[in-house]
Amino acid sequence: MSVPSIDWSTLGFSYIKTDYRYLSHWSQDQWDAGVLSEDNVLHISEGSTALHYGQQCFEGLKAYRCKDGSINLFRPDQNALRMQRSCARLMMPSVSVEQFIDACTQVVKANEHFIPPYGSGGALYLRPFVIGVGDNIGVRTAPEFIFSVFCIPVGPYFKGGMKPCNFMISNYDRAAPNGTGAAKVGGNYAASLLPGSEAKSAGFADCIYLDPLTHTNIEEVGSANFFAITQDKQFVTPRSASVLPGITRLSLIQLAKDRLGLTVVEGDVPVGDLKKFTEAGACGTAAVITPIGGIQYNGELHVFHSQEEVGPVTQQLYKELTGIQSGDIEAPEGWIVKIQGA
Ligand SMILES: *Cc1c(COP(=O)(O)O)cnc(C)c1O
């Protein structure tokens, strides 16, 4: 076992080879028992459906070090259920919630010394995925599959505090109306690379996608979910069959309602209604909450609360969510799976 010499204060979001990853193999209608491996290289058939036809899906969740030394996994059951839905959409075998949480727990424990310390703002990011493998060439579901979970230590998304970012409305779509927008599959991401890169070249943090059918409603902010706050204390977030059902979004909906006393409105968010919102943000596991300073649409930059400071409701949501994740604030029932530290 290597002892990592990691400068926790400079950690970003990049690949670091940690000691162990979980691997389970599916063939003949079942997953095997699964092992922890020190090898970070997969050896798969050149005919794997994951390589040619995009038969793969993934998840992202974090483990947090708490003040008392224990470790919090945030809502892993929700990631497990979402991965089951992604697998079903791509005709891949289902991983049980139990196997999923067990795999995550094993990986966290085996790589415990990579978990950033309490108070550093960092976390251990877990990346579960399922890929279609085995000898094949025709367009059909794979004969074999791999379910794996690896992890990397990541730093706080914003070093030196949250800062509003500007986004631009994209002319591209990330998903089709009845396509795979709601599944966490690599194909959606491959399709988003060019739009994202063009937005970044134009000086924006990322692009915002409109609904693919009418191009009138806001759907996604890059690879995060959109929310906005109105003057009369509504928490507004898009609902559509092509929006990825984020677990951060789901959690903020409940916290907005139960802890901040906001009215939650899920539905169409017309891009023409931006002036109704006093604050806006993007949310997801990696970005946590990214405050949206302004949105570029039809050649104009619409600014929400401010380009410099974060709006008060966004700040409250951020405090509540991150407090729960790191164990400082009591979590709603069932949100935390505790792992005891060594
Ligand atoms: C993963 C993802 C999100 C955020 O989901 P979380 O469960 O909150 O991390 C939002 N949009 C897209 C497109 C995603 O892939």
The ligand as an SDF file (V2000), in Angstrom:
LIG
                    3D

 15 15  0  0  0  0  0  0  0  0999 V2000
  -24.8520   13.5190  -13.1970 C   0  0  0  0  0  0  0  0  0  0  0  0
  -25.5960   14.6130  -13.8650 C   0  0  0  0  0  0  0  0  0  0  0  0
  -26.2750   15.6200  -13.1430 C   0  0  0  0  0  0  0  0  0  0  0  0
  -26.2040   15.7410  -11.6440 C   0  0  0  0  0  0  0  0  0  0  0  0
  -26.6390   14.6150  -10.9600 O   0  0  0  0  0  0  0  0  0  0  0  0
  -26.2170   14.4230   -9.4330 P   0  0  0  0  0  0  0  0  0  0  0  0
  -26.8430   13.1400   -9.0740 O   0  0  0  0  0  0  0  0  0  0  0  0
  -26.7560   15.5660   -8.6840 O   0  0  0  0  0  0  0  0  0  0  0  0
  -24.7370   14.3930   -9.4040 O   0  0  0  0  0  0  0  0  0  0  0  0
  -26.9940   16.5650  -13.8510 C   0  0  0  0  0  0  0  0  0  0  0  0
  -27.0450   16.5530  -15.1980 N   0  0  0  0  0  0  0  0  0  0  0  0
  -26.3890   15.6280  -15.9280 C   0  0  0  0  0  0  0  0  0  0  0  0
  -26.4810   15.6730  -17.4100 C   0  0  0  0  0  0  0  0  0  0  0  0
  -25.6530   14.6230  -15.2890 C   0  0  0  0  0  0  0  0  0  0  0  0
  -25.0270   13.7000  -16.0170 O   0  0  0  0  0  0  0  0  0  0  0  0
  1  2  1  0
  2  3  1  0
  2 14  2  0
  3  4  1  0
  3 10  2  0
  4  5  1  0
  5  6  1  0
  6  7  2  0
  6  8  1  0
  6  9  1  0
 10 11  1  0
 11 12  2  0
 12 13  1  0
 12 14  1  0
 14 15  1  0
M  END
$$$$
